[in-house]
């Protein structure tokens, strides 16, 4: 199998990621993981699923709140006037991908 360098490519309506073991196409409303059944990717798939569910529940509530113990997994940001800002779906997915790759590289 050929080894390709890690890349993040922006397109008009999608981001294409090739990051170590994670290969994905991210749009504003969905993510396609090209190797979701790969044993090395399954823990990431579980984490991503949890983040997407959390993002969906935050985005559909009228008054988003931080997660348990003040942790919000990055989906909620506050600006300088303490107003709540919810990250777009594609940024939540991109953040999860980058954190998974960084964690994998740190473990090596």
C-alpha positions as CSV (number, residue, x, y, z in Angstrom):
1,X,0.0,0.0,0.0
2,X,1.3,3.4,-0.9
3,X,2.0,5.9,1.8
4,X,0.6,9.4,1.2
5,X,1.4,12.5,3.2
6,X,-1.3,13.8,5.6
7,X,-3.5,16.4,3.9
8,X,-6.5,18.5,4.5
9,X,-8.0,19.8,1.3
10,X,-10.8,22.4,1.2
11,X,-13.4,22.2,-1.5
12,X,-16.4,24.3,-2.3
13,X,-18.8,22.2,-0.1
14,X,-16.5,19.7,1.7
15,X,-13.2,19.1,3.4
16,X,-11.2,16.0,2.3
17,X,-8.9,14.6,5.0
18,X,-6.2,12.0,4.8
19,X,-4.6,12.1,8.2
20,X,-2.6,9.0,9.2
21,X,-5.3,6.3,9.7
22,X,-8.3,8.7,9.3
23,X,-9.6,9.3,5.8
24,X,-12.8,11.3,5.7
25,X,-15.0,13.7,3.6
26,X,-16.7,16.3,5.8
27,X,-19.6,18.5,4.7
28,X,-21.7,21.0,6.6
29,X,-24.1,18.2,7.7
30,X,-22.4,14.9,7.4
31,X,-19.1,13.0,7.5
32,X,-18.1,10.0,5.4
33,X,-15.3,7.9,6.9
34,X,-13.7,5.8,4.1
35,X,-12.2,3.2,6.5
36,X,-14.6,3.2,9.4
37,X,-14.3,-0.6,9.8
38,X,-10.5,-0.5,10.2
39,X,-9.7,-1.8,13.7
40,X,-7.3,1.1,14.3
41,X,-10.1,3.6,13.5
42,X,-13.0,2.0,15.5
43,X,-12.2,3.9,18.8
44,X,-12.2,7.1,16.8
45,X,-15.5,6.3,15.3
46,X,-17.0,5.8,18.7
47,X,-15.6,9.1,20.0
48,X,-16.8,10.9,16.8
49,X,-20.2,9.4,17.2
50,X,-20.4,10.7,20.8
51,X,-19.3,14.2,19.8
52,X,-21.8,14.4,16.9
53,X,-24.6,13.4,19.2
54,X,-23.5,15.9,21.8
55,X,-23.2,18.6,19.1
56,X,-26.7,17.8,17.8
57,X,-28.2,18.0,21.3
58,X,-26.5,21.3,22.0
59,X,-27.5,22.8,18.6
60,X,-31.1,21.8,19.0
61,X,-31.6,23.3,22.5
62,X,-32.6,26.9,23.1
63,X,-30.1,27.5,25.8
64,X,-26.9,25.4,25.3
65,X,-25.0,24.6,28.4
66,X,-21.5,23.3,29.0
67,X,-21.0,19.6,29.4
68,X,-20.6,17.8,32.7
69,X,-18.0,19.2,35.1
70,X,-17.7,22.3,32.9
71,X,-16.2,20.3,30.0
72,X,-17.7,20.9,26.6
73,X,-15.4,18.9,24.3
74,X,-14.9,22.0,22.2
75,X,-18.4,22.3,20.8
76,X,-19.3,25.5,22.8
77,X,-17.1,28.6,22.8
78,X,-17.7,31.9,24.5
79,X,-16.8,35.2,23.1
80,X,-15.4,38.2,25.0
81,X,-18.9,39.2,26.1
82,X,-19.6,35.7,27.4
83,X,-22.1,34.9,24.7
84,X,-22.4,31.3,23.7
85,X,-21.0,30.3,20.2
86,X,-21.7,26.8,18.9
87,X,-19.0,25.5,16.5
88,X,-20.2,24.4,13.0
89,X,-20.6,20.7,12.5
90,X,-17.6,20.4,10.2
91,X,-15.3,22.1,12.8
92,X,-16.5,19.7,15.5
93,X,-15.6,16.8,13.2
94,X,-12.3,18.3,12.1
95,X,-11.3,18.9,15.7
96,X,-12.1,15.3,16.6
97,X,-10.0,14.1,13.7
98,X,-7.1,16.2,14.6
99,X,-7.2,15.3,18.3
100,X,-7.3,11.6,17.3
101,X,-4.3,11.9,15.1
102,X,-2.3,13.9,17.6
103,X,-3.1,11.4,20.3
104,X,-2.0,8.5,18.0
105,X,1.2,10.3,17.2
106,X,1.9,11.0,20.9
107,X,1.4,7.4,21.8
108,X,4.0,6.3,19.2
